[in-house]
Amino acid sequence: MKKIKIVVLYFFITAAISSCVKDNAFLDVSNTSTLVEFAKGTPATQLSTWGSLADTSVVDTAVAVDIASPQVLNYDVTVNIDFDPTVIANYNTANPTNLLQLLPDSCYSIPSKTATIPAGFRVARIPVILYPQKISPTISYGMPFAITSTSQTGVAPIISGNKQNILYAFIGNPIAGSYNNEWKRWANNSYSGTPSFDETAVATFSPNTPTEISVTSPQNGLTYIIDFTNTAGVLSKFTITIDPNSYSNAGLASLVGTPSITVSSDYKTITISFAYLNTSNAPRSIIDVFTK
């Protein structure tokens, strides 16, 4: 009787071990294919960004390509990239209200469109030189990179289907750019009498989106956020808000009423006016005029 129990127990242990070995919950990556891809690749309908570009003549940056594999390779892989305008076409089809144009070649330089990932490593950089001052802030541009081919002495990696492309964007806005600014402030809430201050400066309208602009008043440090509707190049429905995070820059405690905005028919003169109480509860009113 004991002998039968031992045999039955052994059978159940063997079956349990066999079940664990075949359990699909444990991922076996030993036979996973080697892929070559952009390190931050994006589908053709999504955007990447270079981030905030300084207003300088030259910005040095790069795109990265990498090898995705269970282990590093023991041979070099050379990756070739190029611009692929179909990536922009796909994006524009999916985003008809935020169309991109191909970035003009005068706005960038790519010394080489080839990078080699050395044996034992996974990543290589392809240098890109941008010329921000040549990039119009009023137009949305795209740089649509694609991995086109590889060369190597060993087994060729597969070019990733999901990360074969990367689309960098420079979001433009039709009212972006540099403006002359006249700033007036009164020591009352009615804009009446001679203003206490009447000063001029230069201000920059920076795109947040194709239909939203931020501009910081040079005189008082308040940040205005201007939104509008763009219908085939016709701008309308302008609205203005003042970023509460910038209130302390001007000693603004609370607004009196709602800020107003008026825009000329050619969109080149934008006037913002508002009244407020400062931190000493004294009334103030401001008219900020921006002229392009």
C-alpha positions as CSV (number, residue, x, y, z in Angstrom):
1,M,0.0,0.0,0.0
2,K,2.9,2.4,0.8
3,K,4.5,1.6,-2.5
4,I,1.4,2.7,-4.4
5,K,1.3,6.0,-2.5
6,I,4.9,6.8,-3.3
7,V,4.4,6.1,-7.0
8,V,1.3,8.3,-7.1
9,L,3.1,11.1,-5.4
10,Y,6.1,10.9,-7.8
11,F,3.7,11.1,-10.7
12,F,2.1,14.3,-9.4
13,I,5.5,15.9,-8.8
14,T,6.7,15.1,-12.3
15,A,3.5,16.4,-13.8
16,A,3.8,19.7,-11.8
17,I,7.4,20.3,-12.9
18,S,6.5,19.6,-16.5
19,S,3.6,22.0,-16.3
20,C,5.9,24.8,-15.0
21,V,8.4,24.3,-17.8
22,K,5.7,24.7,-20.4
23,D,4.0,27.7,-18.7
24,N,3.6,30.5,-21.3
25,A,3.8,33.1,-18.5
26,F,7.6,32.8,-18.7
27,L,8.8,34.8,-21.8
28,D,11.6,33.1,-23.8
29,V,13.5,35.8,-25.6
30,S,16.4,33.6,-26.7
31,N,15.1,33.5,-30.2
32,T,13.8,37.1,-30.4
33,S,14.8,38.8,-33.7
34,T,17.3,41.6,-33.7
35,L,15.8,45.0,-34.6
36,V,17.3,48.3,-35.6
37,E,15.2,51.3,-34.8
38,F,15.1,55.0,-33.9
39,A,15.6,55.3,-30.1
40,K,12.6,57.6,-29.9
41,G,10.7,56.5,-33.0
42,T,7.2,57.7,-33.5
43,P,4.3,56.4,-35.6
44,A,3.7,58.5,-38.8
45,T,0.7,60.4,-37.2
46,Q,2.6,61.5,-34.0
47,L,5.2,64.1,-33.4
48,S,8.5,64.4,-31.5
49,T,10.1,67.7,-30.6
50,W,13.6,69.1,-30.4
51,G,12.5,71.0,-27.3
52,S,12.8,74.7,-26.8
53,L,15.4,76.0,-29.2
54,A,17.5,79.0,-28.1
55,D,17.4,82.0,-30.4
56,T,20.9,81.4,-31.7
57,S,22.4,81.0,-35.1
58,V,23.3,77.3,-34.6
59,V,22.1,74.4,-32.4
60,D,23.9,71.1,-32.4
61,T,21.7,68.1,-31.8
62,A,21.3,64.5,-33.1
63,V,19.0,61.6,-33.8
64,A,19.8,58.2,-32.2
65,V,19.5,54.8,-33.8
66,D,19.8,51.6,-31.7
67,I,19.9,47.9,-31.8
68,A,17.2,46.0,-29.9
69,S,18.3,42.4,-29.3
70,P,18.6,39.8,-26.5
71,Q,22.3,40.3,-26.4
72,V,24.7,42.9,-27.9
73,L,26.0,41.9,-31.3
74,N,29.7,40.9,-32.0
75,Y,29.8,42.8,-35.3
76,D,29.3,46.4,-36.4
77,V,26.0,47.5,-37.9
78,T,25.9,50.5,-40.2
79,V,22.5,52.3,-40.3
80,N,21.4,54.5,-43.2
81,I,18.7,57.1,-42.8
82,D,17.0,59.7,-45.0
83,F,14.1,62.1,-45.2
84,D,10.8,60.4,-46.0
85,P,8.1,63.0,-47.1
86,T,5.4,60.3,-46.9
87,V,5.7,60.5,-43.1
88,I,4.6,64.1,-43.3
89,A,1.8,63.2,-45.7
90,N,0.5,60.6,-43.3
91,Y,0.6,63.1,-40.4
92,N,-1.2,65.7,-42.4
93,T,-4.0,63.3,-43.4
94,A,-4.5,62.4,-39.7
95,N,-4.2,66.1,-38.6
96,P,-5.8,68.3,-41.2
97,T,-6.0,71.3,-38.8
98,N,-2.3,71.2,-38.0
99,L,-0.6,70.8,-41.3
100,L,3.2,70.5,-41.6
101,Q,5.5,71.5,-44.4
102,L,8.9,69.9,-45.0
103,L,11.6,71.9,-43.3
104,P,13.6,73.8,-46.0
105,D,17.2,72.6,-46.4
106,S,18.5,76.1,-45.6
107,C,17.3,75.6,-42.0
108,Y,19.4,72.5,-41.2
109,S,22.5,70.5,-42.0
110,I,23.1,66.8,-41.7
111,P,26.8,66.1,-42.2
112,S,26.2,62.3,-42.7
113,K,23.0,60.2,-42.9
114,T,25.0,57.1,-41.9
115,A,25.9,55.9,-38.4
116,T,27.7,52.8,-37.3
117,I,26.7,50.9,-34.1
118,P,30.0,49.2,-33.0
119,A,30.1,45.6,-31.9
120,G,29.2,45.3,-28.3
121,F,27.2,48.5,-28.3
122,R,23.6,49.4,-29.0
123,V,23.3,53.1,-29.9
124,A,24.8,55.5,-32.4
125,R,24.1,59.2,-33.1
126,I,23.6,61.0,-36.3
127,P,24.5,64.7,-35.9
128,V,21.9,67.3,-36.9
129,I,22.7,71.0,-37.0
130,L,19.7,73.4,-36.9
131,Y,19.7,77.1,-37.7
132,P,16.8,78.5,-35.6
133,Q,17.0,82.0,-36.9
134,K,16.2,80.8,-40.4
135,I,13.1,78.8,-39.3
136,S,10.0,80.9,-39.6
137,P,7.9,80.9,-36.4
138,T,4.7,81.4,-38.4
139,I,4.9,78.1,-40.3
140,S,4.7,74.5,-38.9
141,Y,7.6,72.4,-40.3
142,G,8.5,68.8,-40.0
143,M,11.7,66.7,-40.3
144,P,10.6,63.2,-41.3
145,F,13.4,60.7,-40.8
146,A,13.3,57.1,-41.9
147,I,15.7,54.2,-41.6
148,T,16.3,53.0,-45.1
149,S,18.8,50.2,-44.9
150,T,21.6,48.6,-42.9
151,S,24.9,46.9,-43.7
152,Q,26.9,44.4,-41.6
153,T,29.1,41.4,-41.7
154,G,26.8,39.2,-39.6
155,V,23.0,38.5,-39.7
156,A,21.1,41.5,-40.9
157,P,18.8,43.0,-38.3
158,I,15.2,43.7,-39.1
159,I,14.2,47.3,-39.6
160,S,11.5,48.0,-36.9
161,G,8.0,48.4,-38.3
162,N,6.9,50.5,-35.3
163,K,10.1,52.7,-35.0
164,Q,11.4,52.9,-38.5
165,N,10.3,56.6,-38.6
166,I,10.6,59.6,-36.4
167,L,8.9,62.9,-37.2
168,Y,10.3,66.1,-35.5
169,A,8.1,69.2,-35.6
170,F,8.6,72.9,-35.3
171,I,5.1,74.2,-34.5
172,G,4.4,77.5,-36.1
173,N,1.7,80.1,-35.5
174,P,0.5,82.8,-38.0
175,I,0.9,85.6,-35.4
176,A,4.2,84.4,-34.0
177,G,7.4,86.5,-34.1
178,S,8.8,89.8,-32.9
179,Y,6.6,92.8,-32.2
180,N,7.1,96.4,-31.1
181,N,5.4,97.0,-27.8
182,E,3.9,100.2,-26.2
183,W,2.9,99.7,-22.6
184,K,0.8,102.3,-20.7
185,R,-0.3,102.1,-17.1
186,W,-2.7,104.3,-15.2
187,A,-3.1,104.7,-11.4
188,N,-6.8,104.1,-11.7
189,N,-9.2,101.4,-13.1
190,S,-10.6,103.6,-15.9
191,Y,-7.7,104.3,-18.2
192,S,-8.4,108.0,-17.6
193,G,-6.0,111.0,-17.6
194,T,-2.3,110.9,-18.3
195,P,-0.8,107.5,-17.8
196,S,1.8,107.1,-15.1
197,F,4.0,105.1,-17.5
198,D,4.2,105.1,-21.3
199,E,7.1,102.8,-22.3
200,T,8.2,101.0,-25.5
201,A,10.1,97.7,-25.9
202,V,10.3,94.6,-28.2
203,A,8.3,91.5,-27.4
204,T,8.2,88.0,-28.8
205,F,5.1,86.0,-29.6
206,S,6.0,82.3,-29.0
207,P,3.8,79.5,-30.3
208,N,2.3,77.1,-27.8
209,T,0.2,75.5,-30.6
210,P,-0.8,76.5,-34.1
211,T,-3.6,78.5,-32.5
212,E,-2.2,79.6,-29.2
213,I,0.5,82.2,-28.4
214,S,2.3,83.2,-25.2
215,V,3.9,86.6,-24.8
216,T,5.5,88.1,-21.7
217,S,5.1,91.8,-21.3
218,P,8.6,93.3,-21.2
219,Q,7.6,96.0,-18.7
220,N,5.6,94.1,-16.0
221,G,6.5,90.4,-16.6
222,L,2.9,89.3,-17.0
223,T,2.4,86.4,-19.5
224,Y,-0.5,86.7,-21.9
225,I,-2.0,83.6,-23.5
226,I,-3.7,84.4,-26.8
227,D,-6.0,81.8,-28.4
228,F,-7.8,82.1,-31.7
229,T,-9.5,80.1,-34.4
230,N,-7.8,79.6,-37.8
231,T,-10.2,78.8,-40.7
232,A,-8.2,78.3,-43.9
233,G,-6.0,81.3,-42.9
234,V,-8.7,83.5,-41.6
235,L,-8.2,84.2,-37.9
236,S,-11.1,84.9,-35.6
237,K,-12.5,84.5,-32.0
238,F,-9.4,85.9,-30.3
239,T,-9.4,85.4,-26.5
240,I,-6.9,86.6,-23.9
241,T,-6.0,85.1,-20.5
242,I,-3.3,86.2,-18.1
243,D,-1.2,83.4,-16.6
244,P,-1.9,83.5,-12.8
245,N,1.7,82.2,-12.3
246,S,3.0,85.5,-13.6
247,Y,0.8,87.7,-11.3
248,S,3.5,88.2,-8.7
249,N,5.8,89.6,-11.4
250,A,3.6,92.7,-11.6
251,G,2.4,92.8,-8.1
252,L,-1.1,91.9,-9.3
253,A,-3.4,90.7,-6.6
254,S,-6.7,90.4,-8.5
255,L,-8.2,91.4,-11.9
256,V,-11.1,93.8,-12.1
257,G,-13.4,92.5,-14.7
258,T,-12.2,90.5,-17.7
259,P,-9.1,91.4,-19.9
260,S,-10.0,92.4,-23.4
261,I,-8.2,91.9,-26.7
262,T,-8.7,93.7,-30.1
263,V,-6.9,92.6,-33.3
264,S,-6.5,94.6,-36.5
265,S,-7.8,93.1,-39.8
266,D,-4.3,92.3,-40.9
267,Y,-3.5,90.7,-37.5
268,K,-0.5,93.0,-37.2
269,T,-1.7,95.1,-34.3
270,I,-2.9,93.4,-31.1
271,T,-4.2,95.5,-28.2
272,I,-4.7,94.0,-24.7
273,S,-6.3,96.0,-21.9
274,F,-7.2,95.1,-18.3
275,A,-7.7,96.6,-14.9
276,Y,-6.5,95.2,-11.6
277,L,-5.8,95.7,-7.9
278,N,-2.2,95.5,-6.8
279,T,-1.0,93.8,-3.6
280,S,-1.6,97.1,-1.7
281,N,-5.2,97.1,-3.0
282,A,-4.5,100.1,-5.2
283,P,-6.3,100.3,-8.6
284,R,-4.3,100.1,-11.8
285,S,-5.2,99.8,-15.5
286,I,-3.0,98.8,-18.4
287,I,-3.1,98.9,-22.2
288,D,-0.5,96.8,-24.0
289,V,-0.2,97.4,-27.7
290,F,1.9,95.0,-29.9
291,T,2.6,96.0,-33.5
292,K,4.4,93.8,-36.0
